[in-house]
Amino acid sequence: MSSVSKARAPEIAPGRPGPPAPPETQILRHEGDYWTIVYAGVTIRVRDTIGMHYLGYLLTHPHQRVPVNELLAAVKGTATDDVQRARSAVSKRVRAAIEHIARHHAGLGYHLRAAVKTGVSCVYLCDPERPLNWVT
């Protein structure tokens, strides 16, 4: 007689929350002249712009405040001492990228408008209770 044991799912007491759901995985992939983005199960493709590169950097470094001159250097490979000019250029391009995304995916546009902050430093502040993992 063989003994085969079946794994049982853990029992959850009534009124107590179960184990947390795994964080959702989103995709942000640069593919030639386009970016493929998957968010909340919806796939879109948008044209490559420098703003998308800034946005991609921020999304893959959540909750890390990045000084604008460092973001510029990380994406373009150039540095500048003119922080205000860099702030203006990066902010403008990030906003334009978010607006372009919003035209194709309203939910993602809403999320990015709320979660991406630009200025002298830039940051992607996703909800810590429901973090999103961006795969590039």
N, CA, C and O atoms as a MOPAC input file, in Angstrom:
PM7 MOZYME 1SCF
protein

 N      0.83700 1    -1.16200 1     0.00000 1
 C      0.00000 1     0.00000 1     0.00000 1
 C      0.88900 1     1.23400 1     0.00000 1
 O      1.77800 1     1.36100 1     0.84200 1
 N      0.65900 1     2.12800 1    -0.92500 1
 C      1.49700 1     3.32000 1    -0.99300 1
 C      0.83200 1     4.45000 1    -0.23300 1
 O     -0.39300 1     4.54400 1    -0.15500 1
 N      1.66400 1     5.29500 1     0.31900 1
 C      1.10800 1     6.44000 1     1.03900 1
 C      1.39500 1     7.70200 1     0.23900 1
 O      2.54900 1     8.06700 1     0.01300 1
 N      0.35000 1     8.34000 1    -0.17300 1
 C      0.45800 1     9.59200 1    -0.91700 1
 C     -0.21700 1    10.65200 1    -0.08200 1
 O     -1.39500 1    10.54000 1     0.25800 1
 N      0.53700 1    11.67900 1     0.24500 1
 C     -0.06800 1    12.75100 1     1.03500 1
 C     -0.34100 1    13.93700 1     0.12800 1
 O      0.46300 1    14.28600 1    -0.73600 1
 N     -1.46100 1    14.52600 1     0.34300 1
 C     -1.83300 1    15.70500 1    -0.43200 1
 C     -1.58100 1    16.92400 1     0.42900 1
 O     -1.91300 1    16.95100 1     1.61400 1
 N     -0.98800 1    17.93400 1    -0.18900 1
 C     -0.75900 1    19.18900 1     0.53800 1
 C     -2.10100 1    19.86900 1     0.74600 1
 O     -2.91600 1    19.95400 1    -0.17200 1
 N     -2.31700 1    20.34000 1     1.93300 1
 C     -3.56000 1    21.02700 1     2.24400 1
 C     -3.31600 1    22.52000 1     2.26000 1
 O     -2.27000 1    22.98200 1     2.71600 1
 N     -4.25800 1    23.25600 1     1.77400 1
 C     -4.16100 1    24.71000 1     1.84100 1
 C     -4.28900 1    25.12800 1     3.29900 1
 O     -5.07000 1    24.53600 1     4.04500 1
 N     -3.53900 1    26.13300 1     3.71100 1
 C     -3.65700 1    26.57300 1     5.09500 1
 C     -5.06800 1    27.07100 1     5.37400 1
 O     -5.68300 1    27.74700 1     4.55000 1
 N     -5.55900 1    26.72400 1     6.54800 1
 C     -6.88700 1    27.17700 1     6.92600 1
 C     -6.80100 1    28.59900 1     7.42800 1
 O     -5.86200 1    28.97100 1     8.13200 1
 N     -7.78500 1    29.38300 1     7.06200 1
 C     -7.81200 1    30.78200 1     7.47000 1
 C     -9.01900 1    30.97900 1     8.36000 1
 O    -10.14500 1    30.63300 1     8.00200 1
 N     -8.76300 1    31.53900 1     9.51800 1
 C     -9.85100 1    31.78100 1    10.45600 1
 C    -10.78800 1    32.83800 1     9.88400 1
 O    -10.33300 1    33.78600 1     9.24300 1
 N    -12.09200 1    32.68500 1    10.10900 1
 C    -13.03700 1    33.68600 1     9.61400 1
 C    -12.68600 1    35.07300 1    10.15200 1
 O    -12.31400 1    35.22200 1    11.31600 1
 N    -12.80900 1    36.07800 1     9.29500 1
 C    -12.54400 1    37.44500 1     9.71900 1
 C    -11.07700 1    37.83200 1     9.66500 1
 O    -10.73400 1    38.99200 1     9.89400 1
 N    -10.21000 1    36.87900 1     9.36600 1
 C     -8.77900 1    37.19500 1     9.28500 1
 C     -8.37400 1    37.19700 1     7.81900 1
 O     -8.81300 1    36.34800 1     7.04300 1
 N     -7.53400 1    38.15500 1     7.44500 1
 C     -7.12900 1    38.19500 1     6.04100 1
 C     -6.22600 1    37.01900 1     5.69100 1
 O     -5.47500 1    36.51800 1     6.52900 1
 N     -6.31500 1    36.59700 1     4.45900 1
 C     -5.45100 1    35.52300 1     3.97700 1
 C     -4.07100 1    36.06300 1     3.66100 1
 O     -3.78000 1    37.22700 1     3.93500 1
 N     -3.22900 1    35.23800 1     3.09300 1
 C     -1.89500 1    35.70100 1     2.73900 1
 C     -2.00000 1    36.79500 1     1.68300 1
 O     -2.92000 1    36.77900 1     0.86500 1
 N     -1.06400 1    37.74700 1     1.69500 1
 C     -1.15500 1    38.83500 1     0.71300 1
 C     -0.99100 1    38.30000 1    -0.70500 1
 O     -0.23800 1    37.36000 1    -0.95800 1
 N     -1.71100 1    38.92200 1    -1.60400 1
 C     -1.58600 1    38.53500 1    -3.01500 1
 C     -0.21800 1    38.97400 1    -3.51500 1
 O      0.30300 1    40.00100 1    -3.08100 1
 N      0.36400 1    38.20300 1    -4.42600 1
 C      1.66100 1    38.61300 1    -4.95500 1
 C      1.52400 1    39.94000 1    -5.68200 1
 O      0.50000 1    40.19400 1    -6.31600 1
 N      2.55400 1    40.79900 1    -5.59800 1
 C      2.44900 1    42.08400 1    -6.28900 1
 C      2.31600 1    41.87200 1    -7.79700 1
 O      2.88800 1    40.94000 1    -8.36300 1
 N      1.56000 1    42.74700 1    -8.42200 1
 C      1.37100 1    42.64700 1    -9.86200 1
 C      2.67400 1    42.99000 1   -10.57200 1
 O      3.42300 1    43.86100 1   -10.13200 1
 N      2.92800 1    42.31200 1   -11.64700 1
 C      4.10400 1    42.61800 1   -12.44900 1
 C      3.66500 1    43.37400 1   -13.68400 1
 O      2.77800 1    42.93400 1   -14.41600 1
 N      4.29100 1    44.50900 1   -13.90900 1
 C      4.01100 1    45.33700 1   -15.06800 1
 C      5.24200 1    45.27900 1   -15.97200 1
 O      6.34600 1    45.00700 1   -15.50200 1
 N      5.05700 1    45.53000 1   -17.24400 1
 C      6.17500 1    45.46400 1   -18.18800 1
 C      6.38700 1    46.82900 1   -18.82100 1
 O      5.44000 1    47.49800 1   -19.23600 1
 N      7.62900 1    47.21500 1   -18.88500 1
 C      8.04500 1    48.44800 1   -19.54600 1
 C      9.30100 1    48.09200 1   -20.33200 1
 O     10.39300 1    48.00200 1   -19.77200 1
 N      9.13500 1    47.89200 1   -21.62100 1
 C     10.24500 1    47.37000 1   -22.41800 1
 C     10.49400 1    48.25100 1   -23.63800 1
 O      9.59300 1    48.49500 1   -24.44000 1
 N     11.73200 1    48.72100 1   -23.76200 1
 C     12.14500 1    49.51800 1   -24.91700 1
 C     12.51200 1    48.55900 1   -26.03900 1
 O     13.39400 1    47.71400 1   -25.89200 1
 N     11.81700 1    48.70700 1   -27.16500 1
 C     12.02400 1    47.81400 1   -28.30700 1
 C     12.17200 1    48.65200 1   -29.57000 1
 O     11.18900 1    48.92500 1   -30.25800 1
 N     13.39300 1    49.05700 1   -29.87100 1
 C     13.64400 1    49.85300 1   -31.07200 1
 C     13.03100 1    51.22900 1   -30.98500 1
 O     13.37600 1    52.01100 1   -30.09900 1
 N     12.12300 1    51.53500 1   -31.89800 1
 C     11.49200 1    52.85400 1   -31.94300 1
 C     10.25900 1    52.96200 1   -31.04800 1
 O      9.59600 1    53.99900 1   -31.03100 1
 N      9.94600 1    51.89400 1   -30.30100 1
 C      8.74500 1    51.88400 1   -29.47100 1
 C      9.04200 1    51.33700 1   -28.07800 1
 O     10.07000 1    50.70500 1   -27.83500 1
 N      8.11400 1    51.60200 1   -27.18500 1
 C      8.11100 1    51.00700 1   -25.84700 1
 C      6.84700 1    50.16200 1   -25.76100 1
 O      5.76600 1    50.61100 1   -26.14200 1
 N      6.98500 1    48.95600 1   -25.26900 1
 C      5.83200 1    48.11200 1   -24.98000 1
 C      5.57400 1    48.22900 1   -23.48800 1
 O      6.47300 1    48.02200 1   -22.67200 1
 N      4.34400 1    48.56100 1   -23.14100 1
 C      3.96400 1    48.74000 1   -21.74500 1
 C      2.77400 1    47.84500 1   -21.45500 1
 O      1.78200 1    47.86300 1   -22.18400 1
 N      2.87200 1    47.05800 1   -20.38500 1
 C      1.74500 1    46.24600 1   -19.92900 1
 C      1.42400 1    46.71200 1   -18.51600 1
 O      2.26700 1    46.66200 1   -17.62000 1
 N      0.19300 1    47.16500 1   -18.33800 1
 C     -0.26000 1    47.66200 1   -17.03500 1
 C     -1.69100 1    47.19500 1   -16.84100 1
 O     -2.54600 1    47.39300 1   -17.70400 1
 N     -1.93900 1    46.57700 1   -15.70400 1
 C     -3.28000 1    46.08100 1   -15.36500 1
 C     -3.83900 1    45.18800 1   -16.47100 1
 O     -5.03200 1    45.22500 1   -16.77500 1
 N     -2.96200 1    44.39200 1   -17.06100 1
 C     -3.40000 1    43.43800 1   -18.07300 1
 C     -3.61600 1    44.01000 1   -19.46200 1
 O     -4.00000 1    43.27800 1   -20.37400 1
 N     -3.37800 1    45.30600 1   -19.64300 1
 C     -3.57300 1    45.95100 1   -20.93800 1
 C     -2.20500 1    46.28300 1   -21.52600 1
 O     -1.34700 1    46.83800 1   -20.84000 1
 N     -2.00500 1    45.94200 1   -22.80100 1
 C     -0.74800 1    46.20200 1   -23.48800 1
 C     -0.90700 1    47.37100 1   -24.44800 1
 O     -1.86000 1    47.43100 1   -25.22600 1
 N      0.04700 1    48.30400 1   -24.38000 1
 C      0.08500 1    49.41200 1   -25.33300 1
 C      1.50600 1    49.54600 1   -25.86200 1
 O      2.46200 1    49.05300 1   -25.26200 1
 N      1.62000 1    50.22000 1   -26.99000 1
 C      2.94100 1    50.53200 1   -27.54900 1
 C      2.96200 1    52.02400 1   -27.82500 1
 O      2.04500 1    52.56700 1   -28.44200 1
 N      4.02400 1    52.68700 1   -27.36000 1
 C      4.17900 1    54.12200 1   -27.59500 1
 C      5.55200 1    54.37800 1   -28.20700 1
 O      6.49900 1    53.62000 1   -28.00300 1
 N      5.62800 1    55.46800 1   -28.96200 1
 C      6.88900 1    55.84300 1   -29.61000 1
 C      7.96100 1    56.17100 1   -28.58600 1
 O      7.68500 1    56.66700 1   -27.49400 1
 N      9.18700 1    55.87900 1   -28.97600 1
 C     10.34200 1    56.16800 1   -28.13900 1
 C     10.58500 1    57.67900 1   -28.09100 1
 O     10.63400 1    58.34800 1   -29.12300 1
 N     10.73700 1    58.19700 1   -26.87500 1
 C     11.10800 1    59.59600 1   -26.65600 1
 C     12.06700 1    59.63500 1   -25.48000 1
 O     12.17500 1    58.66900 1   -24.72400 1
 N     12.75600 1    60.74100 1   -25.33100 1
 C     13.65900 1    60.88000 1   -24.18700 1
 C     12.84800 1    60.87900 1   -22.88000 1
 O     13.32300 1    60.40300 1   -21.84900 1
 N     11.63800 1    61.41000 1   -22.93500 1
 C     10.77300 1    61.39700 1   -21.75700 1
 C     10.44800 1    59.97800 1   -21.30400 1
 O     10.35100 1    59.71600 1   -20.10500 1
 N     10.28000 1    59.06200 1   -22.25200 1
 C     10.02700 1    57.65800 1   -21.90300 1
 C     11.24500 1    57.05200 1   -21.20700 1
 O     11.09400 1    56.22500 1   -20.30800 1
 N     12.43800 1    57.45200 1   -21.61100 1
 C     13.65000 1    56.95700 1   -20.95100 1
 C     13.72500 1    57.46500 1   -19.50900 1
 O     14.06500 1    56.70900 1   -18.59900 1
 N     13.40400 1    58.75600 1   -19.30300 1
 C     13.37500 1    59.29300 1   -17.93100 1
 C     12.33800 1    58.53700 1   -17.10600 1
 O     12.61300 1    58.12300 1   -15.98000 1
 N     11.15800 1    58.36200 1   -17.66700 1
 C     10.08200 1    57.66000 1   -16.97800 1
 C     10.47400 1    56.21800 1   -16.67700 1
 O     10.22300 1    55.72100 1   -15.57900 1
 N     11.08500 1    55.55000 1   -17.64000 1
 C     11.53500 1    54.17600 1   -17.43200 1
 C     12.52000 1    54.06600 1   -16.28500 1
 O     12.45200 1    53.13100 1   -15.48700 1
 N     13.42800 1    55.01300 1   -16.20300 1
 C     14.40200 1    55.00400 1   -15.10900 1
 C     13.69300 1    55.14400 1   -13.76600 1
 O     13.98700 1    54.41300 1   -12.81900 1
 N     12.75900 1    56.08700 1   -13.69200 1
 C     12.05000 1    56.30800 1   -12.42500 1
 C     11.21300 1    55.10300 1   -12.02000 1
 O     11.20000 1    54.72500 1   -10.84800 1
 N     10.51100 1    54.49500 1   -12.97800 1
 C      9.65100 1    53.35300 1   -12.65600 1
 C     10.45100 1    52.15000 1   -12.17700 1
 O      9.95700 1    51.35000 1   -11.38200 1
 N     11.66200 1    52.01900 1   -12.64900 1
 C     12.48600 1    50.87800 1   -12.22700 1
 C     13.33400 1    51.19100 1   -11.00200 1
 O     14.12400 1    50.35700 1   -10.55800 1
 N     13.17000 1    52.39000 1   -10.45900 1
 C     13.84700 1    52.78600 1    -9.21600 1
 C     12.82100 1    53.44700 1    -8.28500 1
 O     12.98600 1    54.60700 1    -7.90700 1
 N     11.76100 1    52.71100 1    -7.91500 1
 C     10.68800 1    53.32700 1    -7.11800 1
 C     11.18900 1    53.82300 1    -5.77100 1
 O     12.08700 1    53.23900 1    -5.16400 1
 N     10.59100 1    54.90400 1    -5.32800 1
 C     10.84200 1    55.51500 1    -4.01900 1
 C     12.26800 1    56.04200 1    -3.86400 1
 O     12.67500 1    56.38400 1    -2.75300 1
 N     13.01900 1    56.11200 1    -4.93400 1
 C     14.37200 1    56.67400 1    -4.88400 1
 C     14.33300 1    58.07400 1    -5.47700 1
 O     14.08500 1    58.25000 1    -6.67000 1
 N     14.57800 1    59.06300 1    -4.63300 1
 C     14.63800 1    60.44800 1    -5.11900 1
 C     15.93100 1    60.61000 1    -5.90100 1
 O     17.02500 1    60.41900 1    -5.36900 1
 N     15.78600 1    60.96400 1    -7.16800 1
 C     16.94000 1    61.09200 1    -8.05700 1
 C     17.10700 1    62.56700 1    -8.40400 1
 O     16.22400 1    63.15300 1    -9.03000 1
 N     18.22800 1    63.18000 1    -8.00700 1
 C     18.46800 1    64.56400 1    -8.42000 1
 C     18.39600 1    64.66000 1    -9.94900 1
 O     18.88900 1    63.78500 1   -10.66100 1
 N     17.78000 1    65.73000 1   -10.43500 1
 C     17.50800 1    65.84700 1   -11.86200 1
 C     18.78900 1    65.78400 1   -12.69200 1
 O     18.77500 1    65.22900 1   -13.79100 1
 N     19.88600 1    66.33300 1   -12.19800 1
 C     21.12400 1    66.26600 1   -12.98000 1
 C     21.65700 1    64.83400 1   -13.04000 1
 O     22.29700 1    64.46300 1   -14.02400 1
 N     21.40500 1    64.01900 1   -12.00500 1
 C     21.80200 1    62.60400 1   -12.04600 1
 C     20.91100 1    61.81000 1   -12.99100 1
 O     21.38200 1    60.90800 1   -13.68400 1
 N     19.62700 1    62.14200 1   -13.02000 1
 C     18.70600 1    61.47500 1   -13.95400 1
 C     19.11100 1    61.78400 1   -15.38700 1
 O     19.13200 1    60.89700 1   -16.24200 1
 N     19.42800 1    63.02900 1   -15.64000 1
 C     19.88400 1    63.43600 1   -16.96300 1
 C     21.14200 1    62.67400 1   -17.35100 1
 O     21.25100 1    62.18800 1   -18.47700 1
 N     22.08900 1    62.56800 1   -16.43100 1
 C     23.34200 1    61.85400 1   -16.70600 1
 C     23.09500 1    60.35600 1   -16.90800 1
 O     23.71700 1    59.74000 1   -17.77300 1
 N     22.19300 1    59.76700 1   -16.11900 1
 C     21.91900 1    58.33100 1   -16.22900 1
 C     21.27800 1    57.98600 1   -17.56800 1
 O     21.55600 1    56.93400 1   -18.14200 1
 N     20.42100 1    58.87300 1   -18.06000 1
 C     19.68500 1    58.58300 1   -19.29500 1
 C     20.44500 1    59.03200 1   -20.53900 1
 O     20.55000 1    58.28800 1   -21.51400 1
 N     20.97500 1    60.25400 1   -20.49900 1
 C     21.61600 1    60.79600 1   -21.69600 1
 C     23.13200 1    60.66500 1   -21.68400 1
 O     23.77900 1    60.83000 1   -22.71900 1
 N     23.70200 1    60.37000 1   -20.51900 1
 C     25.15500 1    60.25600 1   -20.43100 1
 C     25.86500 1    61.58600 1   -20.38600 1
 O     27.08200 1    61.65100 1   -20.56100 1
 N     25.10500 1    62.66400 1   -20.14900 1
 C     25.70300 1    63.99300 1   -20.05000 1
 C     25.33800 1    64.61500 1   -18.72100 1
 O     24.26600 1    64.36100 1   -18.17300 1
 N     26.23100 1    65.42400 1   -18.21400 1
 C     25.98600 1    66.10800 1   -16.94400 1
 C     25.82800 1    67.60200 1   -17.20500 1
 O     26.25800 1    68.11800 1   -18.23600 1
 N     25.21200 1    68.27500 1   -16.26200 1
 C     25.05200 1    69.71800 1   -16.35800 1
 C     25.12800 1    70.32500 1   -14.96800 1
 O     24.77900 1    69.68800 1   -13.97500 1
 N     25.58500 1    71.55600 1   -14.91700 1
 C     25.60000 1    72.29500 1   -13.65300 1
 C     24.37100 1    73.18900 1   -13.53900 1
 O     24.09300 1    73.72400 1   -12.46600 1
 N     23.64000 1    73.35400 1   -14.62500 1
 C     22.45900 1    74.20800 1   -14.65300 1
 C     21.23900 1    73.39000 1   -14.22000 1
 O     20.49700 1    72.86900 1   -15.05200 1
 N     21.05100 1    73.29100 1   -12.91700 1
 C     19.99700 1    72.44400 1   -12.36300 1
 C     18.60700 1    72.92700 1   -12.77600 1
 O     17.73100 1    72.11300 1   -13.06600 1
 N     18.40100 1    74.24000 1   -12.80600 1
 C     17.07000 1    74.74400 1   -13.14800 1
 C     16.70500 1    74.44200 1   -14.59700 1
 O     15.55600 1    74.12000 1   -14.90100 1
 N     17.66100 1    74.54400 1   -15.46400 1
 C     17.40000 1    74.22100 1   -16.87100 1
 C     17.13100 1    72.72400 1   -17.02900 1
 O     16.23200 1    72.32700 1   -17.77100 1
 N     17.90800 1    71.89800 1   -16.33600 1
 C     17.70300 1    70.45000 1   -16.36700 1
 C     16.34200 1    70.10100 1   -15.78700 1
 O     15.63500 1    69.25700 1   -16.33700 1
 N     15.96300 1    70.74200 1   -14.67400 1
 C     14.66100 1    70.50000 1   -14.04500 1
 C     13.53900 1    70.78200 1   -15.02700 1
 O     12.60800 1    69.98800 1   -15.16300 1
 N     13.62800 1    71.90400 1   -15.70600 1
 C     12.59200 1    72.28600 1   -16.65500 1
 C     12.50300 1    71.29500 1   -17.81500 1
 O     11.41200 1    70.85700 1   -18.18000 1
 N     13.64200 1    70.94700 1   -18.38800 1
 C     13.65900 1    70.04200 1   -19.54200 1
 C     13.15500 1    68.65000 1   -19.17900 1
 O     12.33500 1    68.07700 1   -19.89700 1
 N     13.64100 1    68.10700 1   -18.06700 1
 C     13.23300 1    66.75700 1   -17.66100 1
 C     11.75100 1    66.73800 1   -17.30400 1
 O     11.02600 1    65.83600 1   -17.72300 1
 N     11.29400 1    67.72200 1   -16.53600 1
 C      9.87700 1    67.76800 1   -16.14100 1
 C      8.96500 1    67.84000 1   -17.35200 1
 O      7.94700 1    67.15000 1   -17.41700 1
 N      9.33300 1    68.67400 1   -18.30300 1
 C      8.52700 1    68.84000 1   -19.52400 1
 C      8.44700 1    67.53100 1   -20.30400 1
 O      7.37800 1    67.15900 1   -20.78800 1
 N      9.55500 1    66.84600 1   -20.42400 1
 C      9.57600 1    65.60700 1   -21.20500 1
 C      8.86000 1    64.46200 1   -20.48500 1
 O      8.20100 1    63.64400 1   -21.12700 1
 N      8.98500 1    64.40000 1   -19.17500 1
 C      8.27700 1    63.36600 1   -18.40700 1
 C      6.77400 1    63.60300 1   -18.49700 1
 O      6.01800 1    62.66000 1   -18.73000 1
 N      6.33000 1    64.84500 1   -18.31600 1
 C      4.89900 1    65.15400 1   -18.43200 1
 C      4.36500 1    64.79900 1   -19.82400 1
 O      3.27000 1    64.25100 1   -19.95100 1
 N      5.14100 1    65.11400 1   -20.86400 1
 C      4.70700 1    64.80700 1   -22.22800 1
 C      4.59000 1    63.29100 1   -22.42400 1
 O      3.65000 1    62.82400 1   -23.06700 1
 N      5.52500 1    62.53100 1   -21.88000 1
 C      5.46400 1    61.07000 1   -21.99200 1
 C      4.23700 1    60.52600 1   -21.27300 1
 O      3.55600 1    59.64100 1   -21.79100 1
 N      3.95000 1    61.04500 1   -20.09100 1
 C      2.78000 1    60.58800 1   -19.32700 1
 C      1.49300 1    60.93300 1   -20.07700 1
 O      0.57300 1    60.11600 1   -20.12600 1
 N      1.41800 1    62.11500 1   -20.65200 1
 C      0.21700 1    62.50400 1   -21.39200 1
 C      0.03700 1    61.62700 1   -22.63500 1
 O     -1.08700 1    61.26600 1   -22.98500 1
 N      1.12500 1    61.29200 1   -23.28800 1
 C      1.04500 1    60.40700 1   -24.46200 1
 C      0.53800 1    59.02400 1   -24.03800 1
 O     -0.31500 1    58.43900 1   -24.70500 1
 N      1.06400 1    58.51300 1   -22.93800 1
 C      0.61400 1    57.21800 1   -22.41200 1
 C     -0.86900 1    57.28700 1   -22.06300 1
 O     -1.62100 1    56.35800 1   -22.36000 1
 N     -1.29300 1    58.38100 1   -21.43400 1
 C     -2.68700 1    58.53100 1   -20.99700 1
 C     -3.66000 1    58.48900 1   -22.17800 1
 O     -4.79300 1    58.03400 1   -22.02800 1
 N     -3.22800 1    58.95700 1   -23.34100 1
 C     -4.09800 1    58.90100 1   -24.52500 1
 C     -4.35900 1    57.46400 1   -24.96600 1
 O     -5.37400 1    57.17900 1   -25.60300 1
 N     -3.44900 1    56.56700 1   -24.63000 1
 C     -3.58300 1    55.15900 1   -25.01700 1
 C     -4.09200 1    54.26700 1   -23.88500 1
 O     -4.67200 1    53.20800 1   -24.12600 1
 N     -3.86700 1    54.71100 1   -22.64700 1
 C     -4.24900 1    53.89600 1   -21.48000 1
 C     -4.56500 1    54.85900 1   -20.33000 1
 O     -3.67500 1    55.27600 1   -19.58900 1
 N     -5.84500 1    55.19800 1   -20.19900 1
 C     -6.26700 1    56.19600 1   -19.21100 1
 C     -5.88900 1    55.80400 1   -17.78200 1
 O     -5.46300 1    56.65300 1   -16.99800 1
 N     -6.04100 1    54.53300 1   -17.44500 1
 C     -5.72600 1    54.08500 1   -16.08500 1
 C     -4.26400 1    54.25500 1   -15.74500 1
 O     -3.92700 1    54.68800 1   -14.64200 1
 N     -3.39500 1    53.92300 1   -16.67300 1
 C     -1.96600 1    54.09200 1   -16.43600 1
 C     -1.60700 1    55.57600 1   -16.38500 1
 O     -0.77800 1    55.98900 1   -15.57400 1
 N     -2.22100 1    56.36300 1   -17.23700 1
 C     -1.98700 1    57.80900 1   -17.19800 1
 C     -2.35400 1    58.38700 1   -15.84300 1
 O     -1.60800 1    59.19300 1   -15.28600 1
 N     -3.49300 1    57.98200 1   -15.31100 1
 C     -3.93100 1    58.44300 1   -13.99200 1
 C     -2.90900 1    58.03400 1   -12.92000 1
 O     -2.51000 1    58.84300 1   -12.08300 1
 N     -2.50100 1    56.77000 1   -12.96700 1
 C     -1.52600 1    56.26700 1   -11.99300 1
 C     -0.22600 1    57.07200 1   -12.05000 1
 O      0.30000 1    57.48800 1   -11.01700 1
 N      0.28200 1    57.28700 1   -13.25500 1
 C      1.56400 1    57.98500 1   -13.39700 1
 C      1.46300 1    59.45400 1   -12.99500 1
 O      2.39000 1    59.98800 1   -12.38800 1
 N      0.35200 1    60.11400 1   -13.32500 1
 C      0.18400 1    61.51400 1   -12.90700 1
 C      0.22600 1    61.63800 1   -11.38500 1
 O      0.76000 1    62.60900 1   -10.84900 1
 N     -0.33500 1    60.65800 1   -10.70300 1
 C     -0.36800 1    60.69600 1    -9.24400 1
 C      0.94800 1    60.25700 1    -8.60900 1
 O      1.30100 1    60.73700 1    -7.53200 1
 N      1.67300 1    59.35900 1    -9.25400 1
 C      2.82600 1    58.72700 1    -8.60700 1
 C      4.18600 1    59.29400 1    -9.00000 1
 O      5.15800 1    59.10300 1    -8.26900 1
 N      4.28100 1    59.98400 1   -10.13600 1
 C      5.57400 1    60.51500 1   -10.57200 1
 C      5.64600 1    61.99400 1   -10.22300 1
 O      4.79200 1    62.79000 1   -10.61500 1
 N      6.67700 1    62.33300 1    -9.48600 1
 C      6.90800 1    63.72300 1    -9.07500 1
 C      8.21000 1    64.19400 1    -9.70100 1
 O      9.22700 1    63.50300 1    -9.64800 1
 N      8.16200 1    65.38100 1   -10.29400 1
 C      9.36000 1    65.94200 1   -10.89400 1
 C      9.68500 1    67.26900 1   -10.23800 1
 O      8.84400 1    67.87200 1    -9.57200 1
 N     10.89500 1    67.70900 1   -10.43100 1
 C     11.37000 1    68.96100 1    -9.86200 1
 C     12.88200 1    68.90000 1    -9.81400 1
 O     13.50900 1    68.33000 1   -10.70700 1
 N     13.47400 1    69.47800 1    -8.78800 1
 C     14.92600 1    69.42500 1    -8.63100 1
 C     15.37200 1    67.98200 1    -8.42000 1
 O     16.49000 1    67.60800 1    -8.77400 1
 N     14.48500 1    67.17700 1    -7.83900 1
 C     14.68600 1    65.72900 1    -7.80300 1
 C     13.39700 1    65.09700 1    -8.30700 1
 O     12.32200 1    65.68800 1    -8.21200 1
 N     13.51900 1    63.89700 1    -8.83800 1
 C     12.36600 1    63.19700 1    -9.40300 1
 C     12.20200 1    61.87000 1    -8.67900 1
 O     13.17600 1    61.27100 1    -8.22400 1
 N     10.95300 1    61.41700 1    -8.57800 1
 C     10.69700 1    60.16800 1    -7.86600 1
 C      9.39800 1    59.54000 1    -8.35700 1
 O      8.46200 1    60.23400 1    -8.75400 1
 N      9.36600 1    58.20700 1    -8.32000 1
 C      8.14700 1    57.43400 1    -8.58300 1
 C      7.69400 1    56.88100 1    -7.24700 1
 O      8.34900 1    56.00800 1    -6.67600 1
 N      6.57100 1    57.38700 1    -6.74400 1
 C      6.04600 1    56.99800 1    -5.43900 1
 C      4.81000 1    56.12400 1    -5.61100 1
 O      3.68200 1    56.61100 1    -5.54400 1
 N      5.02900 1    54.82900 1    -5.83400 1
 C      3.88700 1    53.92400 1    -5.94000 1
 C      3.39800 1    53.59000 1    -4.53300 1
 O      4.11600 1    53.79500 1    -3.55400 1
 N      2.20700 1    53.08800 1    -4.44300 1
 C      1.58700 1    52.74400 1    -3.16500 1
 C      2.38100 1    51.63600 1    -2.48200 1
 O      2.49100 1    50.54000 1    -3.03100 1
 N      2.94300 1    51.89400 1    -1.28600 1
 C      3.72000 1    50.84900 1    -0.61600 1
 C      2.87300 1    49.65800 1    -0.17700 1
 O      3.40500 1    48.56800 1     0.03500 1
 N      1.56200 1    49.85300 1    -0.03700 1
 C      0.67200 1    48.75200 1     0.32600 1
 C      0.39700 1    47.84000 1    -0.86400 1
 O      0.04300 1    46.67300 1    -0.69500 1
 N      0.56100 1    48.37900 1    -2.06100 1
 C      0.30800 1    47.61500 1    -3.28400 1
 C      1.38400 1    47.94000 1    -4.30700 1
 O      1.10000 1    48.54800 1    -5.33900 1
 N      2.62000 1    47.53500 1    -4.02500 1
 C      3.71500 1    47.90300 1    -4.93200 1
 C      3.56800 1    47.25400 1    -6.29800 1
 O      3.03600 1    46.15200 1    -6.43400 1
 N      4.04200 1    47.95000 1    -7.27800 1
 C      4.05000 1    47.42900 1    -8.64200 1
 C      5.48900 1    47.10200 1    -9.01000 1
 O      6.39200 1    47.91300 1    -8.80400 1
 N      5.69100 1    45.92500 1    -9.55000 1
 C      7.01100 1    45.54400 1   -10.03900 1
 C      7.05700 1    45.79600 1   -11.53500 1
 O      6.27400 1    45.21900 1   -12.29000 1
 N      7.95900 1    46.64400 1   -11.96200 1
 C      8.11900 1    46.93800 1   -13.38400 1
 C      9.26700 1    46.11600 1   -13.91500 1
 O     10.39500 1    46.24700 1   -13.44000 1
 N      9.00100 1    45.27300 1   -14.89100 1
 C     10.01100 1    44.44600 1   -15.52900 1
 C     10.41800 1    45.13100 1   -16.83100 1
 O      9.56700 1    45.52300 1   -17.63000 1
 N     11.70800 1    45.26800 1   -17.03100 1
 C     12.18800 1    45.92700 1   -18.24900 1
 C     12.85100 1    44.91800 1   -19.16600 1
 O     13.32000 1    45.28000 1   -20.24500 1

